[in-house]
Amino acid sequence: MITKHTSFTALAIVGLLFGGTSCKRGHNSTGLEFAPNMYDAVGYEPYRQIRPNTVNVRENGLNMRLPAKGTVSRPNYHTTFGGDSASTDLMIYNIPADSISIAERTLTNPIPETEKSMADGQLMYTRYCSHCHGATGKGDGLVGKEYKGVPNYSTDAYKTMNDGHIFHVITHGKGRMWPHGSQITPEDRWKIVQYVHKLQQG
């Protein structure tokens, strides 16, 4: 009669025997490979076919997958504000970091100022800027106190900062301020610009 204990013992012995088949003498032997693809993975080059690819079959034989349906090329990304037919491209910003004067002369905020855009700007400012510049733009944030030299927006020296200057500094940074272009979308940067203008008024 086979008992539960006997069955467990038999399974344990079979498991040990099976595991033992993967062990061989010698330090250089990996034994039996139960998942060889984990040891010898095949890297697919995107622009050529290495071996038959049944997952992504394309007419030209490339391994590279097609973009997701509805994907829009980054340079052609347009956002419309105010409900009119005009659209402004907010994705491309090609002004170099050392050319702030160009930004000051050429850039104006493309987003109409509304209660919602101002509220969004305040929210983004609180998340990304207040720790240095302070809640009211006085340069008295907790981090700003350690950094020193953080501007007070309501002083005469900084009241003249225009749209292009502020947007450029948020994007590329200036002095001790680090760039935030990779963290904050262009749309949100322009909304922060609106809120900074409010802080400039005191």
C-alpha distance (Angstrom), angle and dihedral (degrees) to the residues before:
residue distance angle dihedral
M1 . . .
I2 3.82 . .
T3 3.77 111.9 .
K4 3.77 129.7 -163.3
H5 3.80 89.0 -106.5
T6 3.80 92.2 52.4
S7 3.82 91.9 49.8
F8 3.78 91.4 51.2
T9 3.81 91.7 49.2
A10 3.81 91.8 48.9
L11 3.79 91.9 50.2
A12 3.79 90.9 48.9
I13 3.83 91.3 51.8
V14 3.82 92.1 48.3
G15 3.81 89.5 48.8
L16 3.79 92.0 51.5
L17 3.80 91.7 48.1
F18 3.80 91.3 48.7
G19 3.80 92.0 47.7
G20 3.77 90.8 47.3
T21 3.79 91.7 59.7
S22 3.79 89.0 69.7
C23 3.80 92.4 56.3
K24 3.79 118.9 87.8
R25 3.75 134.8 169.5
G26 3.78 117.6 -95.4
H27 3.79 133.4 58.2
N28 3.81 94.8 -113.9
S29 3.79 96.1 57.3
T30 3.78 118.6 96.8
G31 3.76 91.0 -166.8
L32 3.78 121.5 -141.1
E33 3.81 113.3 -8.0
F34 3.79 108.3 -138.6
A35 3.83 92.7 -177.5
P36 3.81 107.3 28.5
N37 3.81 93.3 173.1
M38 3.78 88.1 66.2
Y39 3.81 90.2 59.2
D40 3.80 99.2 37.3
A41 3.79 106.7 32.6
V42 3.80 119.4 179.3
G43 3.80 115.1 -128.6
Y44 3.78 114.2 -148.7
E45 3.78 118.1 -142.4
P46 3.83 107.9 -141.4
Y47 3.79 98.2 -135.6
R48 3.80 101.3 43.6
Q49 3.77 140.1 42.7
I50 3.79 115.5 -111.8
R51 3.77 99.3 177.2
P52 3.81 134.7 -14.8
N53 3.78 108.9 -56.5
T54 3.79 111.0 -158.5
V55 3.80 94.0 175.1
N56 3.78 98.9 60.7
V57 3.79 109.5 23.3
R58 3.79 113.2 -179.7
E59 3.79 131.5 177.5
N60 3.80 93.5 -118.1
G61 3.79 93.9 46.1
L62 3.81 96.9 -119.0
N63 3.79 122.4 147.9
M64 3.80 93.8 -144.3
R65 3.77 111.8 108.1
L66 3.78 123.5 -126.6
P67 3.84 116.1 -105.8
A68 3.79 117.0 -95.8
K69 3.80 114.0 -84.9
G70 3.80 110.8 -87.4
T71 3.81 94.4 21.5
V72 3.81 112.0 155.0
S73 3.79 122.3 -151.1
R74 3.81 109.8 -110.3
P75 3.85 96.5 -123.8
N76 3.80 89.9 54.6
Y77 3.79 95.8 52.8
H78 3.81 109.6 124.5
T79 3.78 130.2 179.8
T80 3.79 122.6 -160.9
F81 3.79 121.2 -149.5
G82 3.80 130.5 -167.5
G83 3.80 95.5 21.5
D84 3.81 95.0 -88.9
S85 3.79 127.4 123.5
A86 3.81 95.0 -104.3
S87 3.77 116.0 102.1
T88 3.79 129.7 -164.6
D89 3.78 124.7 -154.0
L90 3.80 106.4 -130.2
M91 3.80 98.6 169.6
I92 3.80 101.8 72.3
Y93 3.81 119.6 71.8
N94 3.77 111.7 162.9
I95 3.81 101.9 164.0
P96 3.83 107.4 121.3
A97 3.79 120.0 -119.0
D98 3.82 92.8 -112.4
S99 3.83 93.9 52.4
I100 3.79 102.5 75.2
S101 3.81 91.0 140.9
I102 3.82 89.4 64.4
A103 3.80 90.2 52.9
E104 3.80 90.9 49.1
R105 3.82 91.9 52.6
T106 3.80 100.3 40.8
L107 3.79 111.3 29.6
T108 3.78 127.0 84.8
N109 3.76 126.9 169.4
P110 3.84 109.0 -91.2
I111 3.80 93.8 -164.7
P112 3.82 116.2 89.3
E113 3.79 111.8 -125.0
T114 3.80 111.1 -110.9
E115 3.77 135.0 154.8
K116 3.79 89.4 -100.2
S117 3.81 95.4 48.9
M118 3.80 90.2 48.0
A119 3.80 91.5 48.9
D120 3.81 89.9 48.9
G121 3.79 89.6 48.9
Q122 3.80 91.3 51.6
L123 3.80 90.4 49.8
M124 3.82 92.7 50.3
Y125 3.81 91.0 44.5
T126 3.80 90.3 52.6
R127 3.80 91.7 50.1
Y128 3.79 99.7 44.4
C129 3.80 109.7 17.3
S130 3.80 113.3 28.0
H131 3.80 95.4 76.1
C132 3.82 87.7 69.6
H133 3.80 106.0 18.6
G134 3.80 96.2 38.8
A135 3.79 130.1 -124.4
T136 3.81 92.5 -75.6
G137 3.81 98.7 34.2
K138 3.79 95.2 -104.7
G139 3.81 93.2 128.4
D140 3.79 90.9 -113.2
G141 3.81 101.4 120.4
L142 3.80 117.4 136.3
V143 3.81 92.2 -106.7
G144 3.79 92.1 40.1
K145 3.80 90.7 58.7
E146 3.80 88.5 59.4
Y147 3.81 95.5 42.8
K148 3.81 95.2 47.7
G149 3.78 122.6 -158.5
V150 3.82 96.4 61.2
P151 3.82 107.3 151.9
N152 3.77 126.0 -112.1
Y153 3.79 104.2 -133.7
S154 3.81 94.7 -153.7
T155 3.83 94.6 60.0
D156 3.80 119.0 99.8
A157 3.82 92.6 -112.0
Y158 3.81 92.2 61.8
K159 3.81 102.2 32.0
T160 3.81 88.9 83.6
M161 3.82 95.4 60.2
N162 3.80 104.8 121.5
D163 3.82 132.6 -156.5
G164 3.80 95.9 -85.6
H165 3.81 94.3 47.8
I166 3.79 94.4 51.1
F167 3.81 94.5 43.4
H168 3.81 91.8 48.4
V169 3.81 93.3 49.7
I170 3.81 92.1 48.5
T171 3.80 89.2 50.0
H172 3.81 100.9 43.6
G173 3.80 104.4 15.1
K174 3.79 126.7 -131.3
G175 3.79 132.4 -132.1
R176 3.79 107.9 -28.5
M177 3.79 92.8 -9.7
W178 3.78 111.5 101.8
P179 3.83 121.9 -138.3
H180 3.80 116.5 -93.3
G181 3.81 99.6 -174.9
S182 3.80 92.5 109.2
Q183 3.81 92.8 49.7
I184 3.80 104.1 41.9
T185 3.81 123.3 51.8
P186 3.82 118.1 -124.2
E187 3.79 90.1 -111.0
D188 3.79 92.6 54.0
R189 3.81 91.2 45.0
W190 3.80 89.9 57.0
K191 3.80 90.2 49.0
I192 3.80 89.5 51.9
V193 3.82 87.6 51.8
Q194 3.80 88.6 57.7
Y195 3.79 92.0 50.9
V196 3.80 93.1 46.5
H197 3.83 88.2 56.0
K198 3.80 87.8 55.4
L199 3.81 89.9 51.8
Q200 3.82 89.9 49.7
Q201 3.80 88.3 63.0
G202 3.79 89.0 62.9
